[in-house]
């Protein structure tokens, strides 16, 4: 009886004490500048579309004059866990601007978190995550340009 109780106790400790992987533990974000903070809020599918919601923050002391985000008319790319590449039908939105395939440019005010979203259309229903996201972001003040920002291993909620 004691053995069964100890075994059950050990099993419960193992289940509850082992930390589960969270989005922050599995997702890796490379921004290319220490004052550029990018957080994933959610990555959720709706039909064949996937919406990636983020918050971008300038953690420095000075405003950034030009923060530019491009949609599928430029070089934004998504790679899913199945090896599919999505570079067409990508729309971006920043702050209260409308979604566009083209580009948005804003002033990134120091210390002000700003919503930033990307919609990827026609994503495979079998995809469970994006292995790599390369948003086409340009921030000349920080030397950030194409292929500087990389986000890896973003789970897709379905």
NULO-643892 format. One line per field, with one value per residue (C-alpha): y, z, x. Coordinates in Angstrom, 1 decimal, padded with zeros to 4 digits. Layout:
c2 [Y  ...]
c3 [Z  ...]
c1 [X  ...]
END
This chain:
c2 [000.0  002.4  001.6  002.5  005.7  006.7  005.9  007.9  010.8  010.7  010.7  013.7  015.6  014.8  016.1  019.3  020.1  019.8  023.1  023.1  024.8  028.2  030.4  032.4  029.2  027.8  031.0  032.8  036.4  038.2  041.9  043.1  046.0  046.1  048.9  046.9  044.7  042.4  040.3  037.7  038.1  035.3  033.3  032.0  030.3  031.3  029.0  029.1  032.5  032.8  036.1  036.8  039.6  041.2  044.2  046.3  048.6  051.1  050.6  053.4  057.0  058.6  058.2  056.3  058.5  055.7  052.2  050.6  047.2  045.6  043.1  040.6  043.3  043.1  040.4  039.3  035.4  032.7  029.1  026.5  023.3  021.3  023.2  025.4  029.0  031.9  035.1  036.0  037.1  038.6  041.7  043.9  046.3  048.6  050.7  051.8  051.6  049.3  045.9  046.2  044.2  047.2  049.0  051.0  053.6  055.1  057.0  054.5  056.6  055.7  053.6  053.3  049.7  049.5  046.7  045.1  042.3  040.2  038.0  035.1  033.7  030.2  028.5  024.7  023.3  020.7  023.3  023.5  026.2  028.7  027.5  030.8  034.2  037.0  040.1  042.8  045.6  048.7  050.9  053.0  054.7  051.2  049.7  047.2  046.1  043.0  039.7  041.3  040.4  036.7  034.9  031.1  028.4  030.1  027.7  028.2  027.9  026.2]
c3 [000.0  000.9  -002.4  -004.4  -002.4  -003.0  -006.7  -007.0  -005.1  -007.4  -010.5  -009.3  -008.4  -011.9  -013.6  -011.6  -011.0  -014.5  -016.2  -019.4  -022.5  -023.0  -026.1  -024.6  -024.1  -027.6  -029.7  -030.5  -031.6  -033.1  -033.6  -034.4  -031.9  -028.1  -028.0  -030.3  -028.4  -030.2  -028.4  -029.8  -028.5  -030.5  -033.7  -034.6  -037.6  -038.9  -041.8  -044.1  -042.8  -039.9  -037.9  -036.1  -033.5  -032.0  -029.9  -030.9  -028.4  -028.7  -025.3  -025.9  -024.9  -028.3  -030.9  -034.1  -037.1  -039.5  -038.7  -041.9  -042.3  -045.7  -046.8  -049.7  -052.3  -050.7  -049.0  -045.9  -045.8  -043.6  -043.5  -041.8  -040.1  -043.3  -045.4  -047.2  -048.0  -047.9  -049.5  -051.4  -049.9  -046.8  -045.3  -042.6  -040.1  -037.6  -034.9  -036.2  -039.9  -042.3  -043.5  -046.8  -049.1  -049.5  -046.6  -043.5  -042.0  -038.5  -036.0  -033.2  -030.0  -027.2  -024.5  -026.3  -027.1  -030.6  -032.0  -035.1  -037.1  -040.1  -041.9  -044.0  -046.4  -047.7  -045.0  -045.0  -042.6  -041.6  -040.5  -036.7  -036.5  -038.4  -038.2  -039.4  -040.0  -041.7  -041.6  -044.0  -041.4  -042.1  -039.2  -040.7  -037.3  -035.9  -039.0  -039.3  -042.8  -044.8  -043.1  -039.8  -037.9  -037.5  -035.4  -035.0  -033.8  -033.5  -032.7  -034.6  -032.5  -034.4]
c1 [000.0  002.8  004.5  001.3  000.9  004.5  004.2  001.0  002.6  005.7  003.5  001.5  004.7  006.1  003.0  002.6  006.3  007.6  007.1  005.1  006.4  004.8  004.8  007.6  009.7  009.3  009.2  012.4  012.4  015.4  014.9  018.4  018.4  018.3  015.6  013.3  010.9  008.5  006.0  003.6  000.1  -001.5  -001.3  -004.7  -006.3  -009.7  -010.5  -007.5  -006.3  -003.9  -003.6  -000.4  -001.0  002.0  003.0  006.0  007.7  010.5  012.1  014.7  014.5  014.1  011.3  012.1  011.2  010.5  009.1  008.0  006.2  005.6  003.0  003.2  004.1  007.6  009.6  007.6  007.8  006.3  007.5  005.2  006.2  005.4  007.9  005.3  006.4  003.9  004.9  001.7  -001.6  000.0  -001.5  -000.1  -001.7  000.0  -001.8  -005.2  -004.3  -006.2  -004.8  -002.8  -000.6  001.6  003.3  002.6  004.9  004.6  006.6  007.5  007.1  009.5  007.9  004.5  003.4  001.9  -000.3  001.0  -000.8  -000.1  -002.7  -001.5  -004.0  -004.4  -002.4  -002.5  -005.0  -002.4  000.1  000.5  003.1  005.2  008.8  010.2  008.6  010.6  008.5  009.9  010.5  012.6  013.9  016.7  017.5  018.4  019.9  017.1  016.1  015.1  016.0  017.0  013.9  013.2  010.7  010.9  008.5  005.2  002.3  -000.9  -004.1  -006.9]
END
